């Protein structure tokens, strides 16, 4: 029998807190579990974690935003507790990355197969994946990130989605992206620097820098990126074409096949990446929106 503290985000996913608690309790039926709301803790989260004994296991129940909040509040590099993830968000891109690479990332668990893993039946220990995280500097502030930074129409979609949520309306990011491509989002020219080498791109639609493969609820902008290596980030620039050709290419990003269109997509790799747009637009960090951004720098 083990002792767990489950930190949950009551706003994650569809806000089905009771259902999440029930599923977690079923998975850990033989253990002692204390549930703690991150909203109630607020800025006391670091102190709460520090007060735990090293034998207490930490379970984070939420999505990418919840995990991002945890790693930015808590010193995970020196954390002695075992940390686990229960995926209870909307996109669960971090979880999907672990699931897709389960044979590589968890070789000790030979019985795990990607097709048998879903959000309701699997806990992943994630200590190795929340240490030494990359940092992005935006508007003078630094943030750690676990998946990637979306800049362009992906940031725009998060910004519009936040407004719809605040108004109590349903959010369909696919619909937002299509309408944005056709009518509302205007591509920007971009100046990019990767480890000192400079590039210029016209009509940039997206320019995410990625630690993992997944973002945006299942998109795979950088299919060759491997978070396990800890050696580099990957930047995907989709650029140069009008709205119709870009709209036809966009669905391929859900399988990572967009990178084959080399006249429209460029993938660059490096330890430090700076992207500067000629005009500001929204940016998202693991799904959390930062409005009116002209430039970001990510480094690992």
BELGI-V910159 format. One record per helix or strand of 3 or more residues. SS is the DSSP state (A for helix, B for strand). FROM is the first residue (numbers start at 1). LEN is the number of residues. If there is no record, write none. Layout:
ss->(SS | SS)
from->(FROM | FROM)
len->(LEN | LEN)
This chain:
ss->(B | A | B | A | B | A | A | B | A | A | A | A | B | B | B | A | A | B | B | B | A | A | B | B | B)
from->(3 | 17 | 32 | 38 | 57 | 64 | 76 | 83 | 93 | 102 | 114 | 127 | 135 | 141 | 148 | 153 | 173 | 188 | 197 | 233 | 243 | 257 | 265 | 272 | 288)
len->(6 | 11 | 6 | 13 | 6 | 10 | 3 | 5 | 8 | 4 | 3 | 3 | 4 | 4 | 5 | 14 | 12 | 7 | 14 | 7 | 12 | 4 | 6 | 14 | 12)
